[in-house]
Amino acid sequence: MDNSLVFREIILAFWKVHILHHAAEKPVYGQWIIGELRRHGYDIKTGTLYPLLRRMEKNGWLAASRARRAGPRGRVNYRLTSAGREVLACLREKTRELAGEILPGAPRS
């Protein structure tokens, strides 16, 4: 199996779902996201995460804010936007449906 292909095509999407889910609960920041994804067994590097967050922000799913006195390298918090909430709601529905298809014993939609 080509792990780099699986990573590029599927795992990055899982990370996005995780980020949207947690940003819906509270604002999140890069190092917290890295720790959370590592807790789930994913080894994400900052060079992968921050471009991903910027793309999610560009797509309108996340809004970034920096503390006023944080300076240029200060912590950036990301919160879910209304567009991000719509995306997350759709992803939750599709994930339930998919789980019913591929996981034995999972409830079907």
N, C-alpha and C positions, 0 to 999 in steps of 0.2 A: 504494500500500500504506500502511496506517495503522500507522506504526512504533510509536506509543504502544500500540496494541492488541496488536501482536506482543510488545512488551516485557512488558506486563502478563500476557499469557496464556502465553508460552513462555520468554522469556529469563530471567525470575526463577527458573523451575524449573531451567534450566541452571546458574545460579549456585549454587543449593542443592546440586546434584549435585557441583559443584566443591568446595564447602565440606565436604561430607560426605567426599569422597574424601581431601582433604588433612588433615582432622581425624582420619582413620583412621591416617595416617602419623605424625602428631605433633600436639601442641596448636598451635592457630593463634590469631592475634589480628587485630583489625580492619584495621590498616594493612597487615599482611602480606597479608591476603586481598585488599584493594584492589589492591595491587601485582601479585599473582598474576593476578587477573581482568583487569587492564589489560594484562598480558603476553599474554593471549589475545584482546585486542582489545575487551574490554568496558569501558565508561566508567561505573563505579559511584560513586555519591556516598555519603558517610557517612550522610546522611539516609535513604538507602535500605538500606544495609547493616546498620546497627545494629538497626533494627526487624525485619529479616529474621532476624538472629542470635537476637534475643529470641524470635521465633516458633518458631524451630527448637529453642531451649532449652525453651520452653513445651510443645512437642510431645514432649519427652523425647529428642530426637535428639542434642543437645549438652548438655554440662555446663560451666558457666562457673566460673572461679576467678580471684580477684584476689590479687596478691602482698600479703602482710600489711602491708608498709610503703608500699604504692603510693598510698594515699589514695583519695578518692572518684573522682578522674579518672585513676587509674592504669590500666595495661594490664590488660585482661581476656583470659585465655586460655580457648579453647574446645577441649574434647576430645570425641571421639565416645563416646557411651554404648552400652550393649549394644543398646538399641532402635535407635539410629542405625546400628549395624553390620548389624542385620537389614534396615533400610530400604536401606542401601547395597548389600547383597547382592542384594536384589530389583531395585534400579535397574540394577545391572550386568547382571543376566540380561535384563531388559527392553530395555536399551540394545543388547546384542548382537543380540537378536531384531530390534529395529527397524532397526539398521544393516544386517542381512542383507536386509531388505525394501527400504530406500530408497537404499542406496549401491551403485552398480554395482561388481561384483567383490568385495564383502565376503562373507565366509563366512556361510552361512545356518545358523541353529540347527535 
